[in-house]
Amino acid sequence: MSERIKHWPGKRLSSKELTGGKVTTTKTDPKVKYAWACGEAMSRFLVELKKGKLIARKCNSCEQILFPPRMFCEDCFTPTNEWVYVKDTGTIETYSISYLDTDARRIKDPIYVGVLSVDGASELQGIMHYFGEVNEKTIKIGMKVKAVWKPEKEREGAITDIKYWRPLRRGEK
């Protein structure tokens, strides 16, 4: 049984009629404010970033330290139990040398970006970020690095509150 689609009375307009001045239109640029929730774990993570701290979640069932924090453990599928601060040092797991900036425009001086594991988090727990104070001859997989934070007054509660990760200096923890 086919159902017939009913249309409102009137005439369908072509795109030429719509753009050709036969129809009155108004263009607006609304100043809309909005907010969204990142969830409990990510919201706390962002608050701590603004303070210059890195936080994770611990699963007491399998002892994983999840970074960035998650409310459920991906290994044993149980809720995580507690908040744990981790260090702002880590190890480069992989990296890329890019001659494209964040807007995909060609740049003369490369940027270094990759994945690092954070000290205090479980194995295979890490984030992607920029590396600084390195060049193509000095950056290495396995290199120990430390976060370089924006000044406290410039932090917004975003991952970009860490400007980049630089090589850990001798004797530094």
BALOBA-1460 file (C-alpha; in Angstrom, 3 decimals):
// residues 173
<rec num="1" residu="m" x="0.000" y="0.000" z="0.000"/>
<rec num="2" residu="s" x="1.577" y="3.267" z="-1.045"/>
<rec num="3" residu="e" x="1.042" y="6.349" z="1.005"/>
<rec num="4" residu="r" x="0.605" y="9.613" z="-0.815"/>
<rec num="5" residu="i" x="2.689" y="12.533" z="0.479"/>
<rec num="6" residu="k" x="0.592" y="15.601" z="1.112"/>
<rec num="7" residu="h" x="2.075" y="19.038" z="0.395"/>
<rec num="8" residu="w" x="1.027" y="22.355" z="1.787"/>
<rec num="9" residu="p" x="-0.809" y="24.569" z="-0.665"/>
<rec num="10" residu="g" x="1.509" y="26.776" z="-2.696"/>
<rec num="11" residu="k" x="4.238" y="26.578" z="-5.287"/>
<rec num="12" residu="r" x="7.697" y="25.059" z="-4.915"/>
<rec num="13" residu="l" x="10.377" y="27.627" z="-5.642"/>
<rec num="14" residu="s" x="13.467" y="27.012" z="-7.696"/>
<rec num="15" residu="s" x="16.883" y="28.050" z="-6.435"/>
<rec num="16" residu="k" x="16.926" y="30.750" z="-9.132"/>
<rec num="17" residu="e" x="13.690" y="32.197" z="-7.755"/>
<rec num="18" residu="l" x="15.064" y="32.095" z="-4.201"/>
<rec num="19" residu="t" x="18.302" y="33.884" z="-5.073"/>
<rec num="20" residu="g" x="16.957" y="36.101" z="-7.845"/>
<rec num="21" residu="g" x="15.066" y="38.553" z="-5.666"/>
<rec num="22" residu="k" x="11.572" y="37.095" z="-6.066"/>
<rec num="23" residu="v" x="11.537" y="36.082" z="-2.419"/>
<rec num="24" residu="t" x="12.282" y="38.338" z="0.521"/>
<rec num="25" residu="t" x="15.110" y="36.917" z="2.630"/>
<rec num="26" residu="t" x="16.905" y="38.051" z="5.736"/>
<rec num="27" residu="k" x="20.426" y="37.103" z="6.686"/>
<rec num="28" residu="t" x="21.238" y="37.123" z="10.393"/>
<rec num="29" residu="d" x="24.305" y="36.434" z="12.486"/>
<rec num="30" residu="p" x="22.872" y="35.409" z="15.852"/>
<rec num="31" residu="k" x="25.047" y="35.901" z="18.901"/>
<rec num="32" residu="v" x="24.289" y="32.516" z="20.381"/>
<rec num="33" residu="k" x="25.920" y="31.465" z="23.623"/>
<rec num="34" residu="y" x="26.142" y="27.790" z="24.400"/>
<rec num="35" residu="a" x="27.652" y="25.415" z="26.889"/>
<rec num="36" residu="w" x="28.249" y="21.702" z="26.914"/>
<rec num="37" residu="a" x="29.333" y="19.136" z="29.434"/>
<rec num="38" residu="c" x="32.475" y="17.096" z="28.911"/>
<rec num="39" residu="g" x="31.441" y="14.501" z="31.447"/>
<rec num="40" residu="e" x="32.765" y="14.026" z="34.967"/>
<rec num="41" residu="a" x="36.238" y="12.716" z="34.118"/>
<rec num="42" residu="m" x="37.122" y="15.153" z="31.339"/>
<rec num="43" residu="s" x="35.636" y="18.118" z="33.227"/>
<rec num="44" residu="r" x="37.880" y="17.412" z="36.215"/>
<rec num="45" residu="f" x="40.857" y="16.848" z="33.881"/>
<rec num="46" residu="l" x="40.364" y="20.307" z="32.335"/>
<rec num="47" residu="v" x="39.959" y="21.982" z="35.742"/>
<rec num="48" residu="e" x="43.244" y="20.434" z="36.875"/>
<rec num="49" residu="l" x="45.016" y="21.520" z="33.667"/>
<rec num="50" residu="k" x="44.082" y="25.114" z="34.489"/>
<rec num="51" residu="k" x="45.848" y="24.589" z="37.842"/>
<rec num="52" residu="g" x="48.933" y="23.185" z="36.104"/>
<rec num="53" residu="k" x="48.303" y="19.599" z="37.216"/>
<rec num="54" residu="l" x="47.670" y="16.303" z="35.444"/>
<rec num="55" residu="i" x="45.090" y="13.937" z="36.896"/>
<rec num="56" residu="a" x="44.101" y="10.364" z="36.098"/>
<rec num="57" residu="r" x="41.612" y="7.749" z="37.359"/>
<rec num="58" residu="k" x="42.550" y="4.517" z="39.091"/>
<rec num="59" residu="c" x="40.776" y="1.209" z="38.638"/>
<rec num="60" residu="n" x="41.068" y="-0.742" z="41.895"/>
<rec num="61" residu="s" x="39.884" y="-3.887" z="40.130"/>
<rec num="62" residu="c" x="42.825" y="-4.241" z="37.707"/>
<rec num="63" residu="e" x="45.123" y="-1.502" z="39.099"/>
<rec num="64" residu="q" x="45.212" y="0.530" z="35.861"/>
<rec num="65" residu="i" x="45.912" y="4.271" z="36.087"/>
<rec num="66" residu="l" x="43.928" y="5.754" z="33.193"/>
<rec num="67" residu="f" x="45.261" y="8.941" z="31.602"/>
<rec num="68" residu="p" x="43.468" y="10.960" z="30.390"/>
<rec num="69" residu="p" x="40.941" y="9.954" z="33.038"/>
<rec num="70" residu="r" x="37.915" y="7.815" z="32.249"/>
<rec num="71" residu="m" x="35.079" y="6.776" z="34.546"/>
<rec num="72" residu="f" x="35.149" y="3.169" z="33.276"/>
<rec num="73" residu="c" x="38.168" y="0.927" z="32.827"/>
<rec num="74" residu="e" x="38.664" y="-0.228" z="29.262"/>
<rec num="75" residu="d" x="40.529" y="-3.366" z="30.373"/>
<rec num="76" residu="c" x="38.146" y="-4.908" z="32.911"/>
<rec num="77" residu="f" x="34.979" y="-2.894" z="32.141"/>
<rec num="78" residu="t" x="34.435" y="-1.753" z="35.728"/>
<rec num="79" residu="p" x="33.966" y="1.761" z="37.082"/>
<rec num="80" residu="t" x="37.183" y="3.521" z="38.073"/>
<rec num="81" residu="n" x="37.469" y="4.231" z="41.778"/>
<rec num="82" residu="e" x="39.645" y="7.228" z="42.585"/>
<rec num="83" residu="w" x="41.454" y="10.308" z="41.331"/>
<rec num="84" residu="v" x="45.241" y="10.115" z="41.105"/>
<rec num="85" residu="y" x="47.690" y="12.876" z="40.185"/>
<rec num="86" residu="v" x="50.361" y="11.903" z="37.653"/>
<rec num="87" residu="k" x="53.604" y="13.699" z="36.839"/>
<rec num="88" residu="d" x="54.077" y="16.307" z="34.136"/>
<rec num="89" residu="t" x="56.931" y="14.245" z="32.726"/>
<rec num="90" residu="g" x="56.801" y="11.371" z="30.299"/>
<rec num="91" residu="t" x="58.331" y="9.483" z="27.403"/>
<rec num="92" residu="i" x="57.970" y="10.022" z="23.653"/>
<rec num="93" residu="e" x="56.320" y="6.906" z="22.186"/>
<rec num="94" residu="t" x="56.132" y="8.142" z="18.600"/>
<rec num="95" residu="y" x="56.481" y="11.440" z="16.766"/>
<rec num="96" residu="s" x="56.141" y="13.110" z="13.402"/>
<rec num="97" residu="i" x="57.964" y="16.039" z="11.848"/>
<rec num="98" residu="s" x="55.427" y="18.204" z="10.047"/>
<rec num="99" residu="y" x="55.902" y="21.051" z="7.598"/>
<rec num="100" residu="l" x="52.199" y="21.870" z="7.801"/>
<rec num="101" residu="d" x="50.810" y="24.068" z="10.562"/>
<rec num="102" residu="t" x="47.552" y="23.433" z="12.402"/>
<rec num="103" residu="d" x="45.635" y="25.046" z="9.494"/>
<rec num="104" residu="a" x="47.340" y="22.738" z="6.944"/>
<rec num="105" residu="r" x="49.398" y="25.600" z="5.522"/>
<rec num="106" residu="r" x="52.988" y="24.929" z="4.499"/>
<rec num="107" residu="i" x="55.571" y="26.239" z="6.966"/>
<rec num="108" residu="k" x="59.331" y="26.711" z="6.723"/>
<rec num="109" residu="d" x="60.253" y="25.521" z="10.220"/>
<rec num="110" residu="p" x="58.737" y="22.153" z="11.144"/>
<rec num="111" residu="i" x="56.568" y="21.356" z="14.132"/>
<rec num="112" residu="y" x="57.072" y="18.156" z="16.115"/>
<rec num="113" residu="v" x="53.984" y="16.309" z="17.247"/>
<rec num="114" residu="g" x="53.421" y="12.830" z="18.599"/>
<rec num="115" residu="v" x="52.229" y="10.570" z="21.369"/>
<rec num="116" residu="l" x="53.786" y="10.498" z="24.809"/>
<rec num="117" residu="s" x="53.149" y="8.314" z="27.816"/>
<rec num="118" residu="v" x="52.887" y="10.221" z="31.085"/>
<rec num="119" residu="d" x="54.850" y="9.128" z="34.158"/>
<rec num="120" residu="g" x="52.541" y="7.683" z="36.791"/>
<rec num="121" residu="a" x="49.953" y="6.417" z="34.296"/>
<rec num="122" residu="s" x="49.698" y="2.788" z="33.254"/>
<rec num="123" residu="e" x="51.470" y="1.433" z="30.204"/>
<rec num="124" residu="l" x="49.934" y="2.436" z="26.883"/>
<rec num="125" residu="q" x="48.169" y="5.434" z="28.447"/>
<rec num="126" residu="g" x="49.144" y="8.669" z="26.763"/>
<rec num="127" residu="i" x="48.255" y="11.778" z="24.854"/>
<rec num="128" residu="m" x="49.107" y="13.418" z="21.569"/>
<rec num="129" residu="h" x="50.849" y="16.784" z="21.860"/>
<rec num="130" residu="y" x="53.593" y="19.058" z="20.565"/>
<rec num="131" residu="f" x="57.297" y="18.692" z="21.329"/>
<rec num="132" residu="g" x="59.508" y="21.755" z="21.614"/>
<rec num="133" residu="e" x="63.167" y="22.612" z="22.151"/>
<rec num="134" residu="v" x="64.031" y="19.721" z="19.804"/>
<rec num="135" residu="n" x="65.089" y="19.342" z="16.199"/>
<rec num="136" residu="e" x="65.115" y="16.424" z="13.778"/>
<rec num="137" residu="k" x="68.545" y="15.333" z="15.031"/>
<rec num="138" residu="t" x="67.759" y="15.475" z="18.764"/>
<rec num="139" residu="i" x="64.185" y="14.146" z="19.015"/>
<rec num="140" residu="k" x="64.037" y="10.403" z="19.685"/>
<rec num="141" residu="i" x="61.491" y="7.742" z="20.536"/>
<rec num="142" residu="g" x="62.048" y="6.932" z="24.217"/>
<rec num="143" residu="m" x="63.191" y="10.482" z="25.032"/>
<rec num="144" residu="k" x="62.135" y="11.690" z="28.488"/>
<rec num="145" residu="v" x="60.168" y="14.958" z="28.317"/>
<rec num="146" residu="k" x="58.631" y="17.547" z="30.652"/>
<rec num="147" residu="a" x="55.566" y="19.755" z="30.148"/>
<rec num="148" residu="v" x="56.091" y="23.457" z="29.496"/>
<rec num="149" residu="w" x="53.023" y="25.177" z="30.911"/>
<rec num="150" residu="k" x="51.521" y="28.496" z="29.904"/>
<rec num="151" residu="p" x="51.742" y="31.135" z="32.652"/>
<rec num="152" residu="e" x="48.980" y="30.583" z="35.218"/>
<rec num="153" residu="k" x="47.009" y="33.704" z="34.196"/>
<rec num="154" residu="e" x="46.888" y="32.538" z="30.560"/>
<rec num="155" residu="r" x="45.506" y="29.055" z="31.255"/>
<rec num="156" residu="e" x="41.955" y="28.299" z="30.159"/>
<rec num="157" residu="g" x="41.364" y="24.703" z="31.216"/>
<rec num="158" residu="a" x="42.390" y="23.170" z="27.872"/>
<rec num="159" residu="i" x="45.082" y="20.748" z="26.722"/>
<rec num="160" residu="t" x="46.758" y="23.781" z="25.149"/>
<rec num="161" residu="d" x="47.526" y="25.008" z="28.686"/>
<rec num="162" residu="i" x="50.603" y="22.854" z="28.088"/>
<rec num="163" residu="k" x="52.484" y="24.752" z="25.363"/>
<rec num="164" residu="y" x="54.638" y="21.751" z="24.497"/>
<rec num="165" residu="w" x="56.796" y="18.990" z="25.997"/>
<rec num="166" residu="r" x="60.568" y="19.584" z="26.071"/>
<rec num="167" residu="p" x="63.466" y="17.217" z="26.729"/>
<rec num="168" residu="l" x="63.988" y="16.453" z="30.416"/>
<rec num="169" residu="r" x="67.221" y="18.045" z="31.606"/>
<rec num="170" residu="r" x="69.920" y="16.133" z="33.461"/>
<rec num="171" residu="g" x="69.092" y="15.810" z="37.171"/>
<rec num="172" residu="e" x="65.516" y="17.064" z="36.624"/>
<rec num="173" residu="k" x="62.536" y="15.043" z="37.891"/>
